[in-house]
Amino acid sequence: MAGEKIDTEKLEKIIQDVIFTYKEQFGKLPQHVTIHRDGRWREDSVMVAQIFKD
């Protein structure tokens, strides 16, 4: 659907899973994570920034 938005809780879980899986596989946190979206970013930028700040 054009203009879809990923639910905040689902997006947080996806990001946390990516970070956890990377750390499990490589023994360290990733230096960066790229989130690819088709179209506009409509998700919770504050929540995403807080995850990476922590």
Biopython code that builds the backbone (N, CA, C, O; Angstrom):
import numpy as np
from Bio.PDB.StructureBuilder import StructureBuilder

atoms = [
    (1, "MET", "N", (0.852, -1.185, 0.000)),
    (1, "MET", "CA", (0.000, 0.000, 0.000)),
    (1, "MET", "C", (0.892, 1.239, 0.000)),
    (1, "MET", "O", (1.813, 1.347, 0.810)),
    (2, "ALA", "N", (0.624, 2.144, -0.880)),
    (2, "ALA", "CA", (1.404, 3.378, -0.968)),
    (2, "ALA", "C", (1.240, 4.181, 0.317)),
    (2, "ALA", "O", (0.131, 4.317, 0.835)),
    (3, "GLY", "N", (2.334, 4.703, 0.820)),
    (3, "GLY", "CA", (2.274, 5.515, 2.021)),
    (3, "GLY", "C", (2.120, 4.717, 3.297)),
    (3, "GLY", "O", (1.744, 5.273, 4.330)),
    (4, "GLU", "N", (2.402, 3.417, 3.250)),
    (4, "GLU", "CA", (2.244, 2.611, 4.453)),
    (4, "GLU", "C", (3.234, 3.030, 5.527)),
    (4, "GLU", "O", (4.295, 3.577, 5.227)),
    (5, "LYS", "N", (2.884, 2.774, 6.767)),
    (5, "LYS", "CA", (3.739, 3.080, 7.901)),
    (5, "LYS", "C", (3.919, 1.805, 8.706)),
    (5, "LYS", "O", (2.949, 1.100, 8.985)),
    (6, "ILE", "N", (5.149, 1.510, 9.077)),
    (6, "ILE", "CA", (5.416, 0.347, 9.909)),
    (6, "ILE", "C", (5.048, 0.707, 11.342)),
    (6, "ILE", "O", (5.447, 1.751, 11.858)),
    (7, "ASP", "N", (4.287, -0.167, 11.971)),
    (7, "ASP", "CA", (3.885, 0.014, 13.349)),
    (7, "ASP", "C", (5.125, 0.215, 14.226)),
    (7, "ASP", "O", (6.115, -0.498, 14.061)),
    (8, "THR", "N", (5.084, 1.166, 15.144)),
    (8, "THR", "CA", (6.239, 1.517, 15.969)),
    (8, "THR", "C", (6.777, 0.319, 16.737)),
    (8, "THR", "O", (7.990, 0.113, 16.781)),
    (9, "GLU", "N", (5.904, -0.471, 17.338)),
    (9, "GLU", "CA", (6.349, -1.629, 18.100)),
    (9, "GLU", "C", (7.017, -2.660, 17.197)),
    (9, "GLU", "O", (8.018, -3.266, 17.580)),
    (10, "LYS", "N", (6.472, -2.861, 16.009)),
    (10, "LYS", "CA", (7.066, -3.810, 15.069)),
    (10, "LYS", "C", (8.432, -3.318, 14.588)),
    (10, "LYS", "O", (9.376, -4.102, 14.489)),
    (11, "LEU", "N", (8.535, -2.032, 14.293)),
    (11, "LEU", "CA", (9.802, -1.468, 13.849)),
    (11, "LEU", "C", (10.855, -1.599, 14.945)),
    (11, "LEU", "O", (12.001, -1.950, 14.664)),
    (12, "GLU", "N", (10.482, -1.325, 16.170)),
    (12, "GLU", "CA", (11.419, -1.458, 17.280)),
    (12, "GLU", "C", (11.901, -2.898, 17.414)),
    (12, "GLU", "O", (13.092, -3.135, 17.615)),
    (13, "LYS", "N", (10.994, -3.854, 17.305)),
    (13, "LYS", "CA", (11.373, -5.270, 17.390)),
    (13, "LYS", "C", (12.304, -5.658, 16.248)),
    (13, "LYS", "O", (13.282, -6.372, 16.466)),
    (14, "ILE", "N", (12.015, -5.200, 15.041)),
    (14, "ILE", "CA", (12.871, -5.507, 13.892)),
    (14, "ILE", "C", (14.285, -4.992, 14.136)),
    (14, "ILE", "O", (15.257, -5.718, 13.926)),
    (15, "ILE", "N", (14.403, -3.742, 14.580)),
    (15, "ILE", "CA", (15.718, -3.142, 14.811)),
    (15, "ILE", "C", (16.450, -3.877, 15.930)),
    (15, "ILE", "O", (17.635, -4.187, 15.799)),
    (16, "GLN", "N", (15.750, -4.155, 17.027)),
    (16, "GLN", "CA", (16.375, -4.872, 18.141)),
    (16, "GLN", "C", (16.837, -6.262, 17.702)),
    (16, "GLN", "O", (17.915, -6.709, 18.096)),
    (17, "ASP", "N", (16.026, -6.948, 16.887)),
    (17, "ASP", "CA", (16.399, -8.275, 16.386)),
    (17, "ASP", "C", (17.640, -8.208, 15.502)),
    (17, "ASP", "O", (18.518, -9.066, 15.591)),
    (18, "VAL", "N", (17.712, -7.189, 14.649)),
    (18, "VAL", "CA", (18.874, -7.025, 13.779)),
    (18, "VAL", "C", (20.140, -6.806, 14.618)),
    (18, "VAL", "O", (21.175, -7.422, 14.362)),
    (19, "ILE", "N", (20.050, -5.942, 15.599)),
    (19, "ILE", "CA", (21.204, -5.653, 16.456)),
    (19, "ILE", "C", (21.614, -6.906, 17.233)),
    (19, "ILE", "O", (22.800, -7.227, 17.301)),
    (20, "PHE", "N", (20.655, -7.609, 17.812)),
    (20, "PHE", "CA", (20.941, -8.821, 18.574)),
    (20, "PHE", "C", (21.591, -9.889, 17.696)),
    (20, "PHE", "O", (22.593, -10.492, 18.080)),
    (21, "THR", "N", (21.016, -10.118, 16.521)),
    (21, "THR", "CA", (21.535, -11.137, 15.609)),
    (21, "THR", "C", (22.952, -10.803, 15.162)),
    (21, "THR", "O", (23.810, -11.684, 15.105)),
    (22, "TYR", "N", (23.200, -9.542, 14.845)),
    (22, "TYR", "CA", (24.540, -9.118, 14.439)),
    (22, "TYR", "C", (25.538, -9.382, 15.573)),
    (22, "TYR", "O", (26.613, -9.939, 15.352)),
    (23, "LYS", "N", (25.163, -8.973, 16.787)),
    (23, "LYS", "CA", (26.065, -9.149, 17.927)),
    (23, "LYS", "C", (26.328, -10.625, 18.188)),
    (23, "LYS", "O", (27.457, -11.008, 18.493)),
    (24, "GLU", "N", (25.301, -11.456, 18.071)),
    (24, "GLU", "CA", (25.478, -12.895, 18.259)),
    (24, "GLU", "C", (26.433, -13.480, 17.217)),
    (24, "GLU", "O", (27.254, -14.340, 17.537)),
    (25, "GLN", "N", (26.327, -13.021, 15.999)),
    (25, "GLN", "CA", (27.134, -13.573, 14.908)),
    (25, "GLN", "C", (28.568, -13.046, 14.906)),
    (25, "GLN", "O", (29.508, -13.803, 14.662)),
    (26, "PHE", "N", (28.735, -11.756, 15.175)),
    (26, "PHE", "CA", (30.053, -11.140, 15.031)),
    (26, "PHE", "C", (30.724, -10.759, 16.361)),
    (26, "PHE", "O", (31.888, -10.360, 16.371)),
    (27, "GLY", "N", (30.000, -10.877, 17.472)),
    (27, "GLY", "CA", (30.583, -10.592, 18.777)),
    (27, "GLY", "C", (30.747, -9.126, 19.107)),
    (27, "GLY", "O", (31.433, -8.780, 20.069)),
    (28, "LYS", "N", (30.137, -8.270, 18.337)),
    (28, "LYS", "CA", (30.201, -6.827, 18.592)),
    (28, "LYS", "C", (28.957, -6.172, 17.993)),
    (28, "LYS", "O", (28.236, -6.774, 17.198)),
    (29, "LEU", "N", (28.728, -4.928, 18.396)),
    (29, "LEU", "CA", (27.599, -4.184, 17.836)),
    (29, "LEU", "C", (27.953, -3.667, 16.447)),
    (29, "LEU", "O", (29.122, -3.400, 16.165)),
    (30, "PRO", "N", (26.958, -3.525, 15.578)),
    (30, "PRO", "CA", (27.251, -2.966, 14.256)),
    (30, "PRO", "C", (27.636, -1.498, 14.383)),
    (30, "PRO", "O", (27.169, -0.798, 15.281)),
    (31, "GLN", "N", (28.492, -1.043, 13.476)),
    (31, "GLN", "CA", (28.885, 0.368, 13.481)),
    (31, "GLN", "C", (27.790, 1.242, 12.881)),
    (31, "GLN", "O", (27.684, 2.421, 13.219)),
    (32, "HIS", "N", (26.985, 0.682, 12.006)),
    (32, "HIS", "CA", (25.856, 1.422, 11.448)),
    (32, "HIS", "C", (24.802, 0.426, 10.963)),
    (32, "HIS", "O", (25.095, -0.742, 10.708)),
    (33, "VAL", "N", (23.601, 0.906, 10.846)),
    (33, "VAL", "CA", (22.479, 0.127, 10.312)),
    (33, "VAL", "C", (21.780, 1.013, 9.292)),
    (33, "VAL", "O", (21.476, 2.172, 9.574)),
    (34, "THR", "N", (21.529, 0.473, 8.118)),
    (34, "THR", "CA", (20.819, 1.212, 7.084)),
    (34, "THR", "C", (19.406, 0.673, 6.961)),
    (34, "THR", "O", (19.209, -0.534, 6.819)),
    (35, "ILE", "N", (18.439, 1.546, 7.014)),
    (35, "ILE", "CA", (17.031, 1.163, 6.871)),
    (35, "ILE", "C", (16.576, 1.645, 5.501)),
    (35, "ILE", "O", (16.528, 2.847, 5.239)),
    (36, "HIS", "N", (16.247, 0.710, 4.640)),
    (36, "HIS", "CA", (15.797, 1.051, 3.293)),
    (36, "HIS", "C", (14.276, 1.123, 3.267)),
    (36, "HIS", "O", (13.588, 0.198, 3.697)),
    (37, "ARG", "N", (13.772, 2.222, 2.763)),
    (37, "ARG", "CA", (12.325, 2.408, 2.618)),
    (37, "ARG", "C", (12.054, 2.849, 1.188)),
    (37, "ARG", "O", (12.817, 3.622, 0.608)),
    (38, "ASP", "N", (10.975, 2.355, 0.637)),
    (38, "ASP", "CA", (10.506, 2.842, -0.656)),
    (38, "ASP", "C", (9.585, 4.017, -0.379)),
    (38, "ASP", "O", (8.514, 3.851, 0.205)),
    (39, "GLY", "N", (9.992, 5.173, -0.787)),
    (39, "GLY", "CA", (9.148, 6.343, -0.558)),
    (39, "GLY", "C", (9.571, 7.119, 0.664)),
    (39, "GLY", "O", (10.759, 7.207, 0.974)),
    (40, "ARG", "N", (8.606, 7.679, 1.355)),
    (40, "ARG", "CA", (8.868, 8.567, 2.482)),
    (40, "ARG", "C", (9.008, 7.810, 3.789)),
    (40, "ARG", "O", (8.432, 6.738, 3.974)),
    (41, "TRP", "N", (9.785, 8.391, 4.687)),
    (41, "TRP", "CA", (9.941, 7.870, 6.042)),
    (41, "TRP", "C", (8.795, 8.426, 6.878)),
    (41, "TRP", "O", (8.697, 9.637, 7.076)),
    (42, "ARG", "N", (7.936, 7.548, 7.365)),
    (42, "ARG", "CA", (6.788, 7.960, 8.181)),
    (42, "ARG", "C", (6.849, 7.357, 9.582)),
    (42, "ARG", "O", (5.904, 7.470, 10.363)),
    (43, "GLU", "N", (7.963, 6.722, 9.884)),
    (43, "GLU", "CA", (8.080, 6.028, 11.147)),
    (43, "GLU", "C", (8.576, 6.954, 12.259)),
    (43, "GLU", "O", (8.886, 8.122, 12.025)),
    (44, "ASP", "N", (8.641, 6.410, 13.458)),
    (44, "ASP", "CA", (8.994, 7.165, 14.657)),
    (44, "ASP", "C", (10.511, 7.371, 14.733)),
    (44, "ASP", "O", (11.233, 6.513, 15.240)),
    (45, "SER", "N", (10.980, 8.489, 14.237)),
    (45, "SER", "CA", (12.415, 8.783, 14.213)),
    (45, "SER", "C", (13.005, 8.925, 15.610)),
    (45, "SER", "O", (14.160, 8.563, 15.831)),
    (46, "VAL", "N", (12.236, 9.442, 16.545)),
    (46, "VAL", "CA", (12.714, 9.617, 17.915)),
    (46, "VAL", "C", (12.996, 8.254, 18.542)),
    (46, "VAL", "O", (14.022, 8.069, 19.196)),
    (47, "MET", "N", (12.088, 7.305, 18.342)),
    (47, "MET", "CA", (12.276, 5.958, 18.877)),
    (47, "MET", "C", (13.508, 5.314, 18.276)),
    (47, "MET", "O", (14.298, 4.712, 19.002)),
    (48, "VAL", "N", (13.695, 5.424, 16.968)),
    (48, "VAL", "CA", (14.848, 4.840, 16.295)),
    (48, "VAL", "C", (16.131, 5.486, 16.829)),
    (48, "VAL", "O", (17.098, 4.779, 17.117)),
    (49, "ALA", "N", (16.154, 6.786, 16.963)),
    (49, "ALA", "CA", (17.335, 7.479, 17.486)),
    (49, "ALA", "C", (17.649, 7.016, 18.908)),
    (49, "ALA", "O", (18.818, 6.851, 19.255)),
    (50, "GLN", "N", (16.641, 6.808, 19.720)),
    (50, "GLN", "CA", (16.846, 6.365, 21.110)),
    (50, "GLN", "C", (17.455, 4.971, 21.157)),
    (50, "GLN", "O", (18.328, 4.712, 21.985)),
    (51, "ILE", "N", (17.017, 4.073, 20.291)),
    (51, "ILE", "CA", (17.589, 2.720, 20.251)),
    (51, "ILE", "C", (19.082, 2.802, 19.993)),
    (51, "ILE", "O", (19.867, 2.153, 20.684)),
    (52, "PHE", "N", (19.480, 3.590, 19.011)),
    (52, "PHE", "CA", (20.895, 3.669, 18.640)),
    (52, "PHE", "C", (21.701, 4.484, 19.655)),
    (52, "PHE", "O", (22.907, 4.280, 19.794)),
    (53, "LYS", "N", (21.055, 5.387, 20.348)),
    (53, "LYS", "CA", (21.737, 6.145, 21.406)),
    (53, "LYS", "C", (22.080, 5.219, 22.563)),
    (53, "LYS", "O", (23.175, 5.280, 23.121)),
    (54, "ASP", "N", (21.135, 4.366, 22.913)),
    (54, "ASP", "CA", (21.335, 3.424, 24.020)),
    (54, "ASP", "C", (22.396, 2.413, 23.660)),
    (54, "ASP", "O", (22.709, 1.533, 24.462)),
]
sb = StructureBuilder()
sb.init_structure("model")
sb.init_model(0)
sb.init_chain("A")
sb.init_seg("    ")
for serial, (resi, resn, name, xyz) in enumerate(atoms, 1):
    if name == "N":
        sb.init_residue(resn, " ", resi, " ")
    sb.init_atom(name, np.array(xyz, "f"), 0.0, 1.0, " ", f" {name:<3s}", serial, name[0])
structure = sb.get_structure()
